[in-house]
Amino acid sequence: MRRLPPNQVAKSLAGVGQLIEDEEFKQQLFDQIDQPLEVERDTTTGREFLKHEYNRDGDSYRSPWSNTYFPASPDATFFPSEQLLKLE
């Protein structure tokens, strides 16, 4: 991955992921490779937020503006308290 173009990390990682059949190994590999941050729009407030490991639950990301996961996830379990939201 170090030798591949840094502006195509996501594309390169997806290609490598297609070659790996072992899901556990694939997840370990993905967790070790830094990927550029992406931006998501909170459709409730219209504001953008960063998609990051700290606000991720499965394949969804929690907006700090509305405390809602995007895309919507019925399995989302973490919702910070009102006090923690103010700090965030």
Beta strands, then each sheet from edge to edge (+ up, - down):
strand 1: 38-41
strand 2: 48-51
strand 3: 56-57
strand 4: 60-62
strand 5: 69-70
sheet 1: 1+ 2-
sheet 2: 3+ 4- 5+
end
